[in-house]
Amino acid sequence: MKLTVAGSDRSQDLGSAIREAAGQREAVGGPRFLSPQHSALILKDAASERDYQERFIRLLSMRHGVDISTIRPLRRPGPAGWLVACLKNVLWKLLRYRIERIVEKQNVVNELLACAIEFENGALRREIRELKARIGEAPRK
């Protein structure tokens, strides 16, 4: 990796600092900093439908929230793009508190739905286990 800042090569001093910061960021954990093992790509490695459902529900419980902290208004090139970007930034600062309230409510709904799916899945598994046990205990003719 080669890092150039203001025309000078800064790969030696900045490269190690960036690698160290990236390593710390992966170790932090939490909803914004999920590791690659929590990617939706793990669904393709599911061995069965049951395994797929378990992986999907686990991912859903980790990724149910909406995060607007990383949203930045897009900017087009040129002076007109700069002017529109400035206007968007001002509007974003003025309206963000309202959007945060909506996002907070949506996150609550998402969390409740994810929990409901987990509980429903657990209840169905218990019922299937009980039915299999009853079938196993039934007298055979």
C-alpha positions as CSV (number, residue, x, y, z in Angstrom):
1,M,0.0,0.0,0.0
2,K,1.4,3.4,-1.0
3,L,0.1,6.5,0.8
4,T,0.7,9.9,-0.8
5,V,-0.1,13.1,1.1
6,A,0.4,16.5,-0.5
7,G,2.7,14.9,-3.1
8,S,5.0,13.2,-0.6
9,D,5.2,9.4,0.2
10,R,3.9,8.8,3.7
11,S,3.6,5.0,3.5
12,Q,6.1,4.3,6.2
13,D,4.8,6.5,9.0
14,L,1.1,6.7,8.2
15,G,0.8,3.1,7.0
16,S,1.6,1.5,10.3
17,A,-0.7,4.0,12.2
18,I,-3.6,3.2,9.8
19,R,-3.0,-0.6,10.2
20,E,-3.0,-0.2,14.0
21,A,-6.2,1.9,14.0
22,A,-7.9,-0.6,11.7
23,G,-6.9,-3.5,14.0
24,Q,-8.4,-1.6,17.0
25,R,-11.6,-0.9,15.1
26,E,-12.2,-4.6,14.3
27,A,-11.6,-5.5,17.9
28,V,-14.2,-3.0,19.2
29,G,-17.2,-5.0,18.2
30,G,-20.8,-3.7,18.4
31,P,-23.5,-3.1,15.8
32,R,-21.4,-0.7,13.6
33,F,-18.3,-2.8,13.8
34,L,-19.4,-6.3,13.0
35,S,-16.7,-8.7,11.8
36,P,-16.7,-10.4,8.4
37,Q,-18.1,-13.6,10.1
38,H,-21.3,-11.6,10.6
39,S,-21.6,-10.8,6.9
40,A,-24.7,-12.0,5.0
41,L,-22.2,-14.0,2.9
42,I,-22.2,-16.7,5.6
43,L,-25.7,-17.6,4.5
44,K,-24.4,-19.2,1.3
45,D,-22.4,-21.7,3.3
46,A,-25.5,-23.1,5.1
47,A,-25.6,-26.9,5.0
48,S,-29.4,-27.2,5.3
49,E,-32.5,-25.1,5.4
50,R,-32.5,-25.3,9.2
51,D,-28.8,-24.1,9.3
52,Y,-29.8,-21.3,6.9
53,Q,-32.6,-20.2,9.2
54,E,-30.4,-20.3,12.3
55,R,-27.8,-18.2,10.6
56,F,-30.3,-15.8,9.2
57,I,-32.0,-15.2,12.6
58,R,-28.7,-14.7,14.3
59,L,-27.7,-12.1,11.7
60,L,-31.1,-10.5,11.9
61,S,-30.8,-10.1,15.7
62,M,-27.3,-8.4,15.2
63,R,-28.2,-6.1,12.3
64,H,-31.8,-5.0,13.0
65,G,-30.9,-1.3,13.7
66,V,-30.8,1.6,11.3
67,D,-27.7,3.8,11.6
68,I,-27.7,7.3,10.2
69,S,-24.4,8.4,11.8
70,T,-22.4,7.5,8.6
71,I,-24.8,9.3,6.2
72,R,-23.2,12.1,4.3
73,P,-25.0,14.1,1.6
74,L,-23.6,13.2,-1.9
75,R,-21.7,15.9,-3.8
76,R,-21.4,16.4,-7.5
77,P,-18.2,17.8,-9.1
78,G,-17.8,21.5,-9.8
79,P,-18.9,24.7,-8.2
80,A,-22.6,24.0,-8.5
81,G,-22.0,20.7,-6.8
82,W,-20.1,22.4,-4.0
83,L,-23.0,24.9,-3.5
84,V,-25.6,22.2,-3.5
85,A,-23.5,20.1,-1.0
86,C,-23.3,23.1,1.3
87,L,-27.1,23.6,1.1
88,K,-27.6,19.8,1.8
89,N,-25.3,19.9,4.8
90,V,-27.2,22.9,6.3
91,L,-30.5,21.2,5.7
92,W,-29.2,17.9,7.1
93,K,-28.1,19.7,10.3
94,L,-31.4,21.4,10.6
95,L,-33.5,18.3,10.0
96,R,-31.4,15.6,11.5
97,Y,-33.0,15.6,14.9
98,R,-36.4,14.8,13.3
99,I,-34.9,12.0,11.3
100,E,-33.1,10.6,14.5
101,R,-36.5,10.5,16.2
102,I,-38.0,8.5,13.3
103,V,-35.0,6.2,13.2
104,E,-35.2,5.6,16.9
105,K,-38.8,4.5,16.6
106,Q,-38.0,2.3,13.6
107,N,-35.1,0.7,15.5
108,V,-37.5,-0.2,18.3
109,V,-40.0,-1.8,15.8
110,N,-37.1,-3.7,14.1
111,E,-35.9,-5.0,17.4
112,L,-39.3,-6.1,18.5
113,L,-39.9,-7.9,15.2
114,A,-36.5,-9.6,15.4
115,C,-37.3,-10.8,18.9
116,A,-40.7,-12.0,17.8
117,I,-39.1,-14.0,15.0
118,E,-36.6,-15.5,17.5
119,F,-39.4,-16.5,19.9
120,E,-41.6,-17.9,17.2
121,N,-38.7,-20.0,15.9
122,G,-37.9,-21.3,19.4
123,A,-41.6,-22.1,20.0
124,L,-41.8,-24.0,16.7
125,R,-38.7,-26.0,17.5
126,R,-40.0,-27.0,20.9
127,E,-43.3,-28.0,19.4
128,I,-41.6,-30.1,16.7
129,R,-39.4,-31.7,19.4
130,E,-42.5,-32.6,21.5
131,L,-44.3,-34.0,18.5
132,K,-41.4,-36.2,17.5
133,A,-41.2,-37.4,21.1
134,R,-44.9,-38.3,21.1
135,I,-44.6,-40.1,17.8
136,G,-41.7,-42.0,19.2
137,E,-43.7,-43.0,22.2
138,A,-46.8,-44.1,20.2
139,P,-47.5,-47.8,20.1
140,R,-46.8,-49.4,16.7
141,K,-49.1,-51.8,15.0
